[in-house]
C-alpha cells in the first residue's frame, strides 16, 4: 500500500473510485531533472544515429498555420485578444500624448516660440 512519502504527494493518493492509487514507478517516480537528463540522452542518441526529426522551415510554417487555424476557431478567445490589443494601443497613444503635452507645459512660452521658428 502506498503512503504519502512513497508517492511523493505528501498524502495518500486517491483514485476516482476512492481507493489507493498505485505508487509511481520507473520514469514517473524520478524527479524532473532526472527525467530531463534521460530524455536529453535519448535525443542526442537519435541525432547521432540520424533518425531524429528536424523541422525544415516549410514544415514549421505549416505546423504554425495549423495551430493558428485551430486557435482562431475560438471566437471568444479571438475577441479577447483583439480587445486587449486595442486597449494596449489606446493606452500607449494616451501616454505618448500626455508626454507631448507635459513637454509643452514645461517649456512655457519659450518652447512655443521655438516650435514656431522651426
C-alpha positions in Angstrom: 0.0 0.0 0.0 1.4 3.4 -1.0 2.0 6.0 1.8 2.3 9.7 1.3 6.1 9.5 1.3 6.2 6.8 -1.3 4.1 8.5 -3.9 5.7 11.9 -3.4 2.5 13.8 -2.9 2.6 14.3 0.9 -0.6 12.3 1.5 -2.2 9.2 0.3 -3.2 9.3 -3.4 -6.8 8.6 -4.1 -8.3 7.3 -7.3 -11.7 8.4 -8.6 -13.2 5.2 -7.1 -12.0 6.3 -3.7 -9.3 3.6 -3.3 -5.5 3.9 -3.2 -3.6 4.8 -6.4 -0.6 2.6 -7.2 2.8 4.1 -6.2 4.7 5.8 -9.0 7.3 3.5 -10.5 10.1 3.9 -13.0 10.3 7.1 -15.1 7.3 8.6 -13.3 8.9 8.2 -9.9 12.0 10.2 -10.9 12.3 13.9 -10.3 12.1 16.2 -13.3 15.8 16.8 -13.5 16.4 13.1 -13.8 13.7 12.7 -16.4 15.1 15.6 -18.4 18.6 14.2 -18.3 17.5 10.8 -19.6 15.3 12.4 -22.3 18.2 14.5 -23.4 20.4 11.5 -23.8 17.7 9.9 -26.0 17.5 12.9 -28.2 21.3 13.1 -28.6 21.4 9.4 -29.5 18.7 9.9 -32.1 20.6 12.8 -33.7 23.9 10.8 -33.7 22.1 7.8 -35.3 20.4 10.1 -37.9 16.8 9.2 -37.0 15.9 12.4 -35.2 13.3 14.5 -36.9 14.1 18.1 -37.6 11.6 20.6 -38.9 12.5 22.5 -42.0 11.2 26.0 -42.4 8.3 24.9 -44.7 7.2 22.2 -42.3 7.4 24.6 -39.3 5.3 27.1 -41.3 2.6 24.6 -42.0 2.5 23.5 -38.3 2.2 27.1 -37.1 -0.5 27.7 -39.7 -2.5 24.7 -38.5 -2.2 25.8 -34.9 -3.3 29.3 -35.8 -6.3 28.0 -37.6 -7.3 25.9 -34.5 -7.0 28.9 -32.2 -8.9 31.2 -34.5 -11.9 29.0 -34.4 -12.5 30.1 -30.8 -14.3 33.4 -31.4 -14.5 34.4 -27.8 -10.7 33.9 -27.4 -10.0 35.9 -30.6 -12.3 38.7 -29.4 -10.5 38.8 -26.1 -7.1 39.1 -27.9 -8.4 41.9 -30.1 -9.8 43.8 -27.1 -6.6 43.6 -25.2 -4.6 44.7 -28.2 -6.9 47.7 -28.7 -6.7 48.7 -25.0 -2.9 48.4 -25.1 -2.6 50.5 -28.2 -5.0 53.1 -26.8 -3.2 53.4 -23.5 0.2 53.7 -25.3 -1.3 56.5 -27.5 -2.6 58.3 -24.4 0.7 58.0 -22.7 2.5 59.5 -25.7 0.1 62.3 -25.9 0.5 63.0 -22.2 4.3 63.1 -22.6 4.0 65.6 -25.5 1.6 67.8 -23.5 3.9 67.7 -20.5 6.8 68.8 -22.6 4.9 71.7 -23.9 3.8 72.8 -20.5 7.4 72.6 -19.0 8.9 74.8 -21.7 6.3 77.5 -21.3 6.2 80.3 -23.9 9.9 79.8 -24.9 9.1 76.3 -26.1 6.2 77.5 -28.1 8.3 80.2 -29.7 11.0 77.7 -30.7 8.4 75.4 -32.3 7.1 78.3 -34.5 10.6 79.2 -35.6 11.4 75.6 -36.7 
